[in-house]
Amino acid sequence: MIDRFTEGKLTWIDLVSPTGDEIREVMEEADLPPEFVSDLNAPIPRSSAEHLGGVVKVTLDYPIVKRTDINHPHEIKLLATKTHLISVHFEDIEAIHRFKKEFEMVSILKSAKRKATGGHLLVALMGFLYNSLNAKLDYLESRLSDIEEEIFQEREKEMVFVISEVSRRIISFKHTLATHERVITELKPAVEAVFTKEHLLGVEELHDQFIHLTSRVKTVHETLTELRETNMALLSTKQNEIMKIFTILAFITFPLTLFTSMFGMNTATTPIVGQENDFWIILGIMAVVSIVFFGYFKYKRWI
């Protein structure tokens, strides 16, 4: 599927799961080198930025946070020339969909002091994608706040699975974002080689956004680690308390059980048994033994 947006002489072409005919059509229109279109019909496991023949090509992974039906990051390919920006992706990406709605409001396209190029649009779209990643981190932080509240409402056991799921999302986000470091590093010389130095200001802003995102991801991951440790500590303490109670109960009931078994033996002479009020005497002895054990445990502060 092809979506086309035009502002003056600048054209943005958005391709979603493009066919071979669509790729050839765009290749001819934007005068793209064949080396840059050979992988546009399928994802590749590599993030990079490169340039060739007046074209800058960026391939990057875009983290998934909320969706559970996709376990791999989205891949986005961006190709910028003086007159075109071509974006290629293989799933619907909300950030790109919102950028389409705001295309005419993009500040660089309204600037009267300079002529917008595909390089300007490339930087603007990448900046928009990074801003949307901040929103994804906001969502993850809200999930961590919910987990923290649930932990201190004595739902430690349920939170073990919730924390594991959120942890998987955060780790995937962190690993995916780490691949962008190479993209940002390679993007600067590529943009400088194809466009003017004016575009480098946008690349520097992208670098600052990347650093900010990296810092936030690190903080979110550290918070998750602390919540997991707190949850496990509370869960372990609760389990230890339960085990202690069962141990104390077993320690009390074992001698009582032994005591009653002794009086249940089929012997010729059994003390107390057969005397007047023998049942109450035995029951009293058991009660005294229980009270003594309970008092000893209280003295030791075991209960």
Secondary structure by P-SEA (a helix, b strand, c coil): cbbbbbcccbbbbbbccccaaaaaaaaaaaccccccccccccccccccccccccbbbbbbbbbbcccccccbbbbbbbbbcccbbbbbbccccaaaaaaaaacccccccccccccccaaaaaaaaaaaaaaaaaaaaaaaaaaaaaaaaaaaacccccaaaaaaaaaaaaaaaaaaaaaaaaaaaaaaaaaaacccccaaaaaaaaaaaaaaaaaaaaaaaaaaaaaaaaaaaaaaaaaaaaaaaaaaaaaaaaaaaaaaaaaaccccccccccccaaaaaaaaaaaaaaaaaaaaaaaaccc
